[in-house]
Amino acid sequence: MFKVWIDAGHGGKDPGAVANGIQEKDITLKVSLGIKERLEETYENVQVLLSRSTDVFLELRDRTAKANAAGADVMVSIHCNAGGGKGGFESFRYTSASQNSIKLQETLHKAIMSKLGRIDRGQKSKNLHMVRESKMPAVLTENLFIDVAADADRLKQATVIDAIIDGHVQGIATYLGLKSKPVKEDKPVTQQRDINIPSKWAEETWKEVTDKGFFDGSRPGVPITREEVGIVVSRLLKYIDLKG
């Protein structure tokens, strides 16, 4: 069972970047919850653990301590950017990152950019706590700019949030070599009818042919054999003779 640690940046008293009517902490939580749900629903042999699943504040040291204690195989810290400019997406690894962290960053970055399709600000390294203190391969993603109006407008769209989630899910699954769960085919539900009750559309006709003696009125819902057809035809001919 692979363990994936997803860290939703900021939270509680720490909103992160705030601009254009949105807060970073809300976006990171929404994306993190989406990654957990989609990864576990889509792939076998994976468990997603979260730094936070609600709007609470956590110190950075507590986040990495929990991820390390859990023995997570990878850690991804979710953030949104600020600082103006043209906006876009970028990712970070530690300045002295392991080869596995570099590989995770490359895989994640490529997958997210393929889904997001925005300005690529590149794969970068920086002395950030979340990627420095994590014992497993670790990457921090900066998903668009809160304070760039065009990016903020996109972050308000469900389709863009879905793209960010899908990019992270695809990148993590590719890096870990996860196997997709078999697709379950929905079998149509067949209702068993009561053979002793005629269908609504046939009620009037069934009463008519029963009253005239073509059928005995029992079991209107069962299939008819050729022998029974013969009996009905015989009764019909006698009925015609009588009328004639």
N, C-alpha and C positions, 0 to 999 in steps of 0.2 A: 504494500500500500504506500503510494507516494504521498507525502505531506507537503502541501503548498501553503505558505504563509502570506496572506494578503494584508497589507497595512494601509488603512484609510487615513491619510494625512490629516493632522489637526483634529478638531473636535471639541465639544463643550465650550469652555471659556475662550478657547483659541479658534477663531473662525478661519484663520488663514487669510488669503487674499479676499478682499471684499470690493466689488465694483459692479456697475451695470445691473444692479438688482439681484445679484447672486453671491453666495459665499462658497469659498473653496471647500470647506468642511462638508457641506451638503453634497457637492458633486463627487467628492472622493468616497463618501459613504455609499452613495447610490451605485457607483461603479464597482466598488468592492463587493457589495452584496450581489450584484449581477454576475460578477466573475465567479463567485462561490456557487451560485445556483446553476449557472450554465456549465461550468466545468464538471460538477458532480452529476448533473443530469445527462451530459453528453458522453463522458468518458469513464472507462472502467478503472478500478484500482487507484482511485485518487481521493484524498480528503483535503478539503480547504479549510484552513483555520484563519480566524480574523483577529487583528489587534482590537478592533471594536466593531460591534454590530449595531450600536446606537450612538446618539450624540453625546459622547462623554469625552473628558479630557484625560490624556495619558502622557506621561513624561516619555521622552525619547528612549531613555535607558530601560524603562519598563517594557516598551515595545520590543526592543531587540532581545531583552532578557527572556521574555516569554517565547519568542520565536526560537531562540537557541535551546531553551529548556524542552521545547516540544520536539526537537530533533527534525525540524522542517528540512526538506530537500532543497527548496528554493524559497526566496523571499522577494516580493515585489511591493514597493511602497508607492502608493498612488497619490499624485498631487496635481494641482493646476498651477500654472505659472502667473507671473505678474512682472511688470517692469516696462510695459509699453512695447514700442516697436511694431513690427508687422505681424506679430503673433506666431503661432505654429506649434509644433511638437518637438520635444527633445527628451533624451534619456541620459541617465547618469549611472556610472559604476564608480567604485572606489579608485583612488589614484594608483594604488598598488594592487589592483584587482587580480584575482586568480584567473586562469585560463577559462575555467567554467563560468565565472561571472561575465567575462568578455563574451563567451559564446551565448550565454543567456541574454545579454544585452543586444547582441546582433540579431538573434532570433526574434526577440520581443519587438525591437525597434522596426524591423522589416515588416512583421505581421501587422503592427498597429498602423504604420504608415500606409500599408496596402488597403486598410479599411477606412482610414481617416481622410487620406488624400489632401492634407493641408501642407503648409510650408514645413519642410524638413530642416530643423535647426541642428540636426546631427547627433551623433553618439559621443557623449562627453564623459570625462572623469573629473571627480571632485571629492574633496575630503568631507563628505557628509556622514553624519552619525549613522544613519540607517544602513548604509552600504559598508561603512567601516567596521561597525561593531557586530554585524551579523556573521555567524560562523559558516553559513551556507552561501552558495552563489546568490548574489543580491543585486537588484537593479531598482532605481527610483525613476518613475516616469512623470514627466510634466506635460499634462494633457490640455493643451491650448491655454490662452491667456485670459484670465478673468477681467483684466483692465483694458483689453483690446475689444472694442465694440463688436467687430465682426466675429471674433472668437466667442465672445460672451453670448451673442445671439445664437450661435451654433450650439453652445452648451445648454441652451434652454430647449433644444429640440431633442425629442425622444430618439429619433433616428441616429443622431450623432452620439448620444450616450450609448446606444446599442452598438455602434461602430467601435467605440472605444473599448467596450466590454468584449466584443468579439475579437478585436485585435489582441487583447491581453490573453484571452482564452486560447486562441490559435497559437500564439507565441509560446505560452507555457506548455501546451499539449505537444507541440513540435519539439521543444527542447527536451522534455521528459520522455518523448516517444510513447505517449499515451495511446491506448487502443479505444476506438469508439465503441460504445455500447451497441448491441444489435438493435435494429429498428423494430419496434413492436407494431405488428399490423393489427389495426382495429377490426375485429371480426363483427360483422353485422349481427345485431341482436334479433333473433327470430322469436316472435311471440307465438306460443302454442294457442290455437283457437279452440273454442268449444265446438266439437263436431255436432252437437245436438241443437245448436242455435244457428239459424241462417244468417248470412252476412246482411248488413243493413241494406245494401243495394239490391239484394235478392228477396227480401222479405215478402213483398207483394206478389211476386211471381211464384214464389214457393207456396204461398197460401192458395193461390189460384190453381196450380197443378195438383196440389194435395186435395183440395176440395173436389176436383173433377176426377179423382181416383187414379191419376197417373203415377203418383207416389203414395206411400203409406204414411208419410209425414215424419218418419224417423230419420235420424242421422243425416241432416242436410249437408253437413260439411265434409263427408267422406268422398273419395274418388269413386267413380262408377265403372263397373266392368261391362264387357260387351254382352254378357248374359243379361245383366240388368237393363241395358239399353234395349235388348230384344223384348223384354217384358214390357217396358214402357211403350215401345212401338206397337206391340200387340194390343195394349190397352187403348192406345190412340186410335188404331184401326177400328176397334169395336165401338169407340166413342163416335167416330165418323159415321159408321154404319147406322148407329142408333139415331144420329142427327139426320142422316139421309133418308 
